[in-house]
Amino acid sequence: MIQKSKENSNLFYQSLKGGFWVAVLRIASHIIGVTKTIIIANVLIVEDFGIMGAAFLLMTFLAVLSETGYNIALIQKKGHIHGYLDTAWTVGVIRSILLCLLFYAVTPFFVSIGIKDESHRVLAIQVMRVMGCGFLFQGLSNIGMLFFTRNINFRPLTYVKIAEVLIDCTVSLVWLYLYRNVWAYVAGWIAAGAFGCVMGYVICDYRPKLKLDFAKAKELWQFGKWVYVMSILGFILTFGDQVIVWGVLKIGSIALYYQASRYATLLFSEITTIVGQVMFPAFSMLQNDIVRLRDAYLKLIGLVSFVAAPLSMGIILLGPVFVRLVLKQEYHAMTPVLQILALRGLFLVIGGTRGPLFNAIGKPHANRYNTLLRIAIYAAALYPLTRLYGITGIALTMLTINVLVNPLDFHLTRRLLQSSSWAMYRPFFYPLAASLCMGLIVYASQTFFFPKDTVAGLCVMIIIGAGSYMGLTYLIDIVFKSKTMDTFGEIIALCRTRLAGRSQDQSPVIESAP
């Protein structure tokens, strides 16, 4: 039992160590990205942002529609995967070429749905067709990069991704300074994609070849088909709101909704991404040990709740101040949407812990019935609420779905992990209680001491919120023995070790063929 506990702790620490570099990547890249977005938003007109939002929406839809699930299957697969890589890469190359051609062909029809003005329509078609080249960079990227993920070693990827973001930001801002048009975003996107594709071959020794083994492709598809199905359902739930905005409302509305969604859920999306990247390979190692898998998952719930609950409350209270301080008047109407989506973000983070778990145990389809229920609620409520309340109605629909269905998701996860109900809810309950109390403190301080919008006041409110949350968490830890601060202590210890350079990463090895 002691040995198992030690192994479980070591795996959790190893996962945190991998997560440290993913977190560094995501935080650094999005600080840069948000800064770039704010600058561009205050220079370009709102409709230009609508074009970019529509472009990313169509690209995501086509990517999901052609998802093979091979990469996830390769990460989850036990043993050597060397013999499968060339086939998976070849399928990816063929897929990227077809996607690029399809994107080019359907763009005029897609643009005609949401843009009525002829000049904007022509510009949107040109912009989106050039952005479609991004599919080629993704398909040609080195599939050997999967070995970094399988070994939970994200440090090399961190350097490459941060460099990509810096190139994107630099090219975009230089273009914006020279020409002041929407092509600034496109130039940065293409430059970063090309750089990332090339660097995959620089930092990884594996060299894929064009080779198609139908037997191996079919074997990977047995797992990948469920990833495909769940990806489509996930797209409907994650991006269906933007589809409705594009089809029903004006192009300016999708710009406002896209911006509100970006600022409200950015941090939550990054937490979910970190969890997926780090914990999927970690959970895969434990797929045959239900006790250690359950302990690792409950620790994960506690960790993400500790971070996400106060973030949600903070954005709800201070998000409007942020919008009024950094964005021009045209964007202020998105404030209610920002607040509603911030609360939804908390549910998304908790839900994001289940995907890696279900994939790791070989059951990516485990949540299919709850997902279908989400879609049913979505279909019934989204259009009428959009007609009545515009983009605010869409945000309310997305929040309602999560509030109603998340308890069912908890029950499903509890059953799969053979856990008690309280054990499953406990890691989430204490951070939520501390966050609610923190919210009252911040609201009172803001009302009585900092009623006006100033940068200094915003910074002080953030400090008050963080300090009160940590104090309340410590108090709850003492009274209820919640052990939340133990997880926080592990994170601090890890950060000290990494920053001091005392721990050494294992370099990822390319698995040789058996």
C-alpha positions in Angstrom: 0.0 0.0 0.0 2.9 2.4 0.9 4.6 1.6 -2.4 1.3 2.3 -4.4 0.9 5.5 -2.6 4.4 6.5 -3.4 4.0 5.6 -7.1 0.7 7.5 -7.2 2.4 10.6 -5.7 5.3 10.3 -8.1 3.0 10.1 -11.1 1.0 13.1 -9.9 4.3 15.0 -9.5 5.5 13.9 -12.9 2.2 15.1 -14.4 2.6 18.4 -12.6 6.1 18.7 -13.9 4.9 18.2 -17.4 2.0 20.5 -16.7 4.4 23.2 -15.5 5.8 23.6 -19.0 2.4 23.4 -20.7 1.2 26.1 -18.3 4.3 28.3 -19.0 3.5 27.9 -22.7 -0.2 28.6 -22.5 0.2 31.6 -20.1 3.0 33.2 -21.9 1.5 32.7 -25.4 -1.9 34.1 -24.3 -0.5 37.1 -22.5 1.1 37.9 -25.8 -2.0 36.9 -27.8 -4.4 38.9 -25.7 -2.2 42.0 -25.9 -2.1 41.6 -29.6 -5.9 41.2 -29.8 -6.5 44.3 -27.7 -4.2 46.4 -29.8 -5.8 45.2 -33.1 -9.3 45.5 -31.7 -8.8 49.1 -30.9 -7.5 49.8 -34.4 -9.7 47.8 -36.7 -13.5 48.1 -37.1 -15.7 45.5 -35.3 -16.7 43.9 -38.6 -13.1 42.9 -39.3 -13.1 40.9 -36.1 -16.3 39.3 -37.3 -14.5 38.1 -40.4 -11.7 36.5 -38.3 -14.2 34.9 -36.0 -16.1 33.4 -39.0 -12.9 32.1 -40.5 -11.8 30.3 -37.3 -15.4 28.9 -37.0 -15.4 27.4 -40.5 -11.9 26.0 -40.1 -12.7 24.4 -36.8 -15.9 22.9 -38.3 -14.1 21.3 -41.3 -11.3 20.0 -39.1 -13.7 18.3 -36.7 -15.7 16.9 -39.6 -12.6 15.2 -40.9 -11.1 14.2 -37.5 -9.5 10.7 -37.6 -8.6 10.5 -33.9 -5.3 8.8 -34.9 -3.1 11.1 -32.7 -5.1 10.4 -29.6 -5.2 6.6 -30.5 -1.4 6.6 -30.8 -0.9 8.3 -27.4 -3.4 6.0 -25.7 -2.0 2.8 -27.4 0.2 0.6 -25.2 3.6 -0.6 -26.4 5.5 0.6 -29.5 3.8 2.8 -32.0 6.7 3.2 -34.5 5.0 1.0 -37.1 1.9 3.1 -37.1 3.4 6.6 -37.5 3.9 6.7 -41.3 0.4 5.5 -42.0 -1.1 8.1 -39.5 1.1 10.9 -41.0 0.1 9.9 -44.6 -3.6 10.0 -43.8 -3.0 13.4 -42.1 -1.3 14.8 -45.3 -4.1 13.6 -47.5 -6.7 15.0 -45.1 -5.0 18.4 -45.0 -4.9 18.7 -48.8 -8.6 17.8 -49.1 -9.4 20.2 -46.3 -7.6 23.1 -48.0 -9.4 22.4 -51.3 -12.8 22.1 -49.5 -12.3 25.2 -47.5 -11.5 27.1 -50.7 -14.6 25.8 -52.4 -17.2 26.4 -49.6 -16.0 29.8 -48.4 -18.2 31.9 -50.8 -21.3 30.0 -49.7 -20.4 30.3 -46.0 -19.7 34.0 -46.2 -22.9 34.7 -48.0 -24.9 33.5 -45.0 -23.5 36.0 -42.5 -22.4 39.0 -44.6 -24.7 41.0 -46.8 -22.5 43.9 -47.7 -20.7 43.2 -51.0 -17.4 44.8 -50.1 -17.2 43.0 -46.8 -18.1 39.8 -48.5 -15.3 40.0 -51.1 -12.8 40.8 -48.4 -14.0 37.9 -46.2 -13.7 35.4 -49.0 -10.1 36.5 -49.8 -9.1 36.5 -46.2 -10.5 33.1 -45.4 -9.2 31.4 -48.5 -5.6 32.5 -47.7 -6.1 31.3 -44.1 -7.0 27.9 -45.4 -3.3 27.3 -46.1 -3.0 26.7 -42.4 -4.4 23.2 -43.0 -1.4 22.3 -45.1 1.0 23.3 -42.3 -0.9 21.1 -39.8 -1.0 18.1 -42.1 2.7 18.3 -42.9 3.9 18.7 -39.3 6.1 16.0 -37.9 4.0 13.2 -36.3 7.1 12.2 -34.3 6.2 15.1 -31.9 3.8 12.7 -30.3 6.7 11.1 -28.4 7.0 14.3 -26.4 3.4 13.9 -25.2 3.7 10.2 -24.6 6.7 10.8 -22.3 4.9 13.8 -20.6 7.9 16.0 -21.6 6.5 19.3 -22.8 9.6 21.5 -22.3 10.8 21.4 -26.0 7.2 22.1 -27.2 7.1 25.1 -24.9 10.0 26.8 -26.6 8.6 26.2 -30.1 5.1 27.3 -29.2 6.2 30.5 -27.5 8.4 31.3 -30.5 5.4 30.7 -32.8 3.3 33.2 -30.7 6.1 35.8 -30.8 6.4 35.4 -34.6 2.6 35.7 -34.9 2.5 38.8 -32.7 5.5 40.5 -34.3 4.3 39.9 -37.9 0.7 41.0 -37.1 1.7 44.2 -35.3 4.2 45.2 -37.9 1.7 44.6 -40.7 -1.0 46.5 -38.7 1.4 49.5 -38.2 2.2 49.6 -41.9 -1.2 48.9 -43.5 -3.9 49.0 -40.7 -6.1 46.3 -42.1 -7.4 42.8 -41.3 -4.6 41.1 -43.2 -2.4 41.7 -40.2 -4.1 38.8 -38.5 -3.7 36.6 -41.6 0.0 37.4 -42.0 0.8 36.5 -38.4 -1.3 33.3 -38.6 0.5 32.0 -41.8 4.0 33.0 -40.5 3.5 31.2 -37.2 2.0 28.1 -38.9 4.9 27.8 -41.3 7.5 28.2 -38.5 5.8 25.6 -36.3 5.7 23.1 -39.1 9.5 23.5 -39.9 10.5 23.4 -36.2 8.8 20.0 -35.7 11.5 18.6 -37.9 14.3 20.5 -36.2 13.6 19.4 -32.6 12.4 15.8 -33.4 14.7 13.2 -35.2 11.8 11.1 -36.6 11.3 11.5 -40.3 7.9 10.3 -41.5 7.4 8.7 -45.0 4.5 8.5 -47.3 3.2 5.0 -46.6 -0.4 3.8 -46.3 -1.0 0.5 -44.5 -4.8 -0.1 -44.6 -4.7 -2.7 -41.8 -3.0 -0.3 -39.4 -5.2 2.5 -40.4 -8.3 0.4 -39.7 -6.8 -0.7 -36.3 -6.3 3.0 -35.3 -9.8 3.8 -36.5 -11.4 1.4 -34.1 -10.4 3.8 -31.3 -10.4 7.0 -33.5 -14.0 6.6 -34.6 -15.3 7.3 -31.1 -13.0 10.3 -30.9 -14.5 11.5 -34.2 -18.1 11.1 -33.0 -17.4 12.8 -29.7 -15.5 15.6 -31.5 -18.5 16.4 -33.7 -20.9 16.4 -30.7 -18.3 18.5 -28.8 -18.2 21.0 -31.7 -22.0 21.4 -31.7 -21.9 22.2 -28.0 -18.8 24.3 -28.0 -19.2 26.3 -31.3 -22.9 25.9 -32.1 -23.5 29.2 -30.4 -21.2 31.0 -32.8 -22.9 29.2 -35.7 -26.2 30.6 -34.6 -24.8 34.1 -34.2 -23.3 33.8 -37.7 -26.5 32.6 -39.3 -29.1 34.6 -37.4 -27.5 37.9 -36.3 -25.2 40.4 -38.0 -21.5 40.2 -38.6 -20.9 42.7 -35.8 -22.7 40.4 -33.4 -20.3 37.5 -34.0 -17.4 39.9 -33.4 -18.8 40.9 -30.0 -19.7 37.3 -29.1 -16.3 36.1 -30.3 -14.5 38.7 -28.2 -16.6 38.1 -25.1 -16.2 34.3 -25.4 -12.4 34.8 -25.9 -11.9 36.9 -22.8 -14.4 35.0 -20.6 -13.3 31.5 -21.4 -9.6 32.0 -22.4 -8.2 31.0 -19.0 -10.6 28.1 -18.6 -9.8 26.8 -22.1 -6.2 26.9 -21.3 -6.7 24.9 -18.1 -8.7 22.4 -20.0 -6.0 22.2 -22.7 -3.3 21.7 -20.1 -5.3 19.0 -18.4 -5.9 17.2 -21.7 -2.3 17.3 -22.8 -0.8 16.3 -19.5 -3.3 14.0 -17.9 -4.3 11.9 -20.9 -0.9 10.2 -21.1 -0.7 10.0 -17.3 -4.2 8.4 -17.0 -3.3 6.0 -19.8 -0.5 4.6 -17.7 -3.0 3.9 -14.9 -5.9 2.5 -17.1 -5.6 -0.9 -15.5 -5.3 0.2 -11.9 -8.7 1.6 -10.8 -7.5 2.7 -7.3 -4.6 4.8 -8.5 -6.6 6.1 -11.4 -9.4 7.3 -9.1 -6.9 8.9 -6.7 -5.2 10.7 -9.5 -8.5 11.9 -10.9 -9.8 13.2 -7.6 -6.5 15.1 -7.1 -6.9 16.6 -10.5 -10.5 17.8 -9.7 -9.2 19.4 -6.6 -6.4 21.2 -8.5 -8.5 22.6 -11.3 -11.2 23.6 -8.9 -8.7 25.4 -6.8 -7.7 27.5 -9.8 -10.9 27.8 -11.8 -13.5 28.7 -9.1 -11.9 32.0 -8.1 -11.1 32.8 -11.7 -14.8 32.5 -12.6 -15.8 34.7 -9.7 -13.1 37.2 -10.5 -14.1 37.6 -14.1 -17.8 38.0 -13.2 -17.0 40.8 -10.8 -14.0 42.6 -12.5 -14.6 41.7 -16.2 -16.8 44.7 -16.9 -14.1 47.0 -15.5 -11.5 45.4 -17.7 -13.7 45.8 -20.8 -14.3 49.5 -20.1 -10.7 50.2 -19.4 -9.0 48.5 -22.4 -11.6 48.3 -25.2 -13.3 51.0 -27.2 -16.9 51.9 -26.8 -18.2 49.5 -29.5 -17.2 46.5 -27.4 -18.9 47.5 -24.1 -22.2 45.9 -25.1 -20.6 42.4 -24.7 -20.2 42.8 -20.9 -23.3 40.7 -19.9 -22.2 37.9 -22.2 -18.7 38.0 -20.7 -20.1 37.5 -17.2 -22.4 34.7 -18.2 -19.8 32.9 -20.1 -17.3 33.3 -17.2 -19.6 31.2 -15.0 -20.1 28.7 -17.8 -16.3 28.5 -18.0 -16.1 26.9 -14.5 -18.4 24.1 -15.7 -16.3 23.7 -18.8 -13.1 23.2 -16.8 -14.6 20.5 -14.6 -16.1 18.8 -17.6 -12.7 19.0 -19.3 -11.2 16.6 -16.8 -13.5 13.8 -18.0 -12.4 13.7 -21.6 -8.8 12.6 -20.9 -10.1 10.1 -18.4 -12.6 8.5 -20.8 -10.0 8.4 -23.6 -7.4 6.9 -21.3 -9.5 4.0 -20.2 -10.5 3.3 -23.8 -14.1 4.6 -23.5 -14.2 7.9 -25.5 -17.9 7.3 -26.1 -18.8 6.9 -22.4 -20.4 10.3 -22.2 -22.4 10.0 -25.4 -25.9 9.9 -23.9 -25.3 13.0 -21.7 -23.8 14.7 -24.7 -26.9 14.0 -26.7 -29.1 15.3 -23.9 -27.0 18.5 -24.0 -27.7 18.8 -27.7 -31.4 18.3 -27.2 -31.6 21.1 -24.7 -29.4 23.2 -27.0 -31.7 22.6 -30.0 -34.8 23.5 -28.0 -33.6 26.6 -26.3 -30.9 28.3 -28.5 -32.9 29.7 -31.4 -35.8 31.2 -29.4 -33.5 32.7 -26.8 -31.3 34.2 -29.5 -34.4 35.8 -31.2 -35.5 37.2 -27.8 -32.2 38.4 -26.2 -29.6 38.3 -29.0 -26.1 37.2 -28.0 -27.1 37.4 -24.3 -29.7 34.7 -25.0 -27.1 32.5 -26.6 -24.8 32.8 -23.5 -27.7 32.0 -21.2 -28.5 28.8 -23.2 -24.9 27.6 -22.9 -24.9 28.2 -19.2 -28.2 26.4 -18.7 -27.0 23.3 -20.5 -24.0 23.0 -18.2 -26.0 23.6 -15.0 -28.6 20.9 -15.9 -26.3 18.2 -17.3 -23.2 18.4 -15.2 -24.6 16.5 -12.2 -25.3 13.6 -14.6 -21.7 13.7 -15.8 -20.5 13.6 -12.2 -22.6 10.5 -11.6 -21.2 8.8 -14.7 -17.6 9.5 -13.7 -18.3 8.3 -10.1 -19.7 5.0 -11.5 -16.7 4.4 -13.8 -14.2 5.2 -11.0 -16.2 3.2 -8.4 -16.2 6.3 -6.1 -18.7 7.6 -3.5 -20.7 10.7 -4.3 -19.1 12.8 -1.6 -15.6 11.8 -2.6 -16.4 13.1 -6.1 -17.9 16.4 -5.1 -15.6 17.1 -2.1 -12.6 18.4 -4.1 -14.9 20.9 -6.0 -17.0 21.9 -3.0 -14.4 23.6 -0.8 -12.8 25.9 -3.5 -16.3 26.9 -4.6 -17.3 27.9 -1.1 -14.1 29.9 -0.7 -14.7 31.6 -4.1 -18.2 32.7 -3.1 -17.0 34.3 0.1 -14.1 35.9 -1.9 -16.7 37.3 -4.3 -18.6 39.0 -1.4 -15.4 40.6 -0.1 -14.4 41.9 -3.6 -17.9 43.2 -4.3 -18.0 45.1 -1.0 -14.5 46.5 -1.5 -15.4 47.6 -5.1 -18.7 49.2 -4.0 -17.4 51.2 -1.1 -13.7 51.9 -1.9 -13.2 51.7 -5.6 -16.4 52.7 -7.4 -14.6 54.3 -10.4 -12.9 52.5 -13.2 -9.1 52.9 -12.9 -6.2 50.6 -13.6 -4.9 51.0 -10.1 -8.3 50.1 -8.6 -8.5 47.0 -10.8 -5.1 45.8 -9.7 -6.0 46.4 -6.0 -9.2 44.4 -6.4 -7.3 41.5 -8.0 -4.8 41.6 -5.0 -7.7 41.7 -2.5 -9.4 38.8 -4.3 -6.3 36.6 -4.4 -5.4 37.3 -0.8 -8.9 36.7 0.6 -9.3 33.5 -1.4 -6.0 32.1 -0.1 -6.9 33.1 3.4 -10.3 31.5 3.2 -8.9 28.3 1.6 -6.4 28.0 4.5 -9.1 28.5 7.0 -11.3 25.9 5.4 -8.3 23.5 5.2 -7.8 23.8 9.0 -11.5 23.5 10.0 -12.6 20.8 7.5 -9.3 19.0 6.7 -9.9 19.6 3.0 -6.2 19.2 2.1 -6.6 21.8 -0.6 -3.4 23.6 0.5 -1.5 20.4 0.2 -2.0 20.4 -3.6 -1.1 24.1 -3.6 2.1 23.3 -1.7 3.0 20.7 -4.3 2.6 23.3 -7.1 4.8 25.8 -5.2 7.5 23.3 -4.5 7.4 22.2 -8.2 7.7 25.8 -9.4 10.7 26.5 -7.1 12.4 23.3 -8.3 11.9 24.2 -12.0 12.9 27.8 -11.7 16.0 26.9 -9.7 16.9 24.4 -12.3 17.4 21.6 -9.7 15.3 19.0 -11.5 16.3 17.5 -14.8 13.9 16.6 -17.6 14.2 13.3 -19.2 14.7 13.8 -22.9 12.1 12.1 -25.0 13.3 9.1 -26.9 12.0 7.9 -30.2 10.7 4.4 -29.7 12.5 2.0 -31.9 10.5 -0.6 -33.8 10.2 -3.9 -31.8 
